[in-house]
Amino acid sequence: MSSQPVAVFDSGLGGLTVLRALRARLPHEDYFYFADTRFLPYGDKPEVFLRERGVAIAQALAQRGAKALVVACNTATAAAAEAIRAATPIPIVALEPGVKPAAGLTQSGVIGVLATTRTLHSERFQRLIGNHANHVRVVAQPCSGLADAIESEGPTSSRVEALLDTFVAPLAAAGADVVVLGCTHYPWVREGIARRMPAGTVLLDTGEAVARQLERLLAAGNLLGGGHGRLAVHTSGAPQQVTATVHRLWGEKLPVEHWEP
């Protein structure tokens, strides 16, 4: 079982930022990355759809032989993490915005959270705030269309720049000194966010923490290692289109195949 791949799935290619962190920490694992681009973006989908889709994907990846699953999508985690864990026998690592570390780091008493509307409206996010950030001011900024623009037009496109102008300004105006990147797409525009915030603002994403948690779960299950650093990328959408986006974001050409759970 240890020689089987780790599965990573996202609505699109934002999860490549998490994959990069996983490969940096666990370079000898094999990885199966699945981008559910047929239904991108997840942020505007009903919660019941995201829960059913997430469970179907997780079960199909387990049946395919994955030894663990990383849900590299904050929106899918918010809607479906509990259902996925209940329905899937393999170890699951799910994302959540870094509200807890942000609340511990802030000096101004104000933290900003950039995320999809679905993530910010979820019960899971509200529990995070209540459990870890009720002593600070949380400026939760929904970023409608940002993930889709990053993926379809590129991180430095004029559309992305315009959206960042709109979404980051309220955080700067509120005096946030820590900003949580609550979607896996947003690390691709980290520099653009930093330029719009005061110097010294801390930007937090969860890729490294996810990699550490995966390492702990694999070690606990005697599943660590056994791979050769291989990477397979699959999509439920159009492989040619996804190949071009992977090349733009990842920085190298990777073969992409179609797969439908």
DATAGI-V530181 format. One record per helix or strand of 2 or more residues. SS is the DSSP state (H for helix, E for strand). FROM is the first residue (numbers start at 1). LEN is the number of residues. If there is no record, write none. Layout:
BEGIN
<<SS;FROM;LEN> <SS;FROM;LEN>>
END
This chain:
BEGIN
<<E;6;5> <H;16;10> <E;31;5> <H;37;3> <H;42;3> <H;47;18> <E;68;4> <H;74;14> <E;91;4> <H;99;7> <E;110;6> <H;117;4> <H;123;10> <E;137;6> <H;146;8> <H;158;17> <E;178;4> <H;186;10> <E;202;3> <H;207;14> <E;231;5> <H;239;12> <E;256;3>>
END
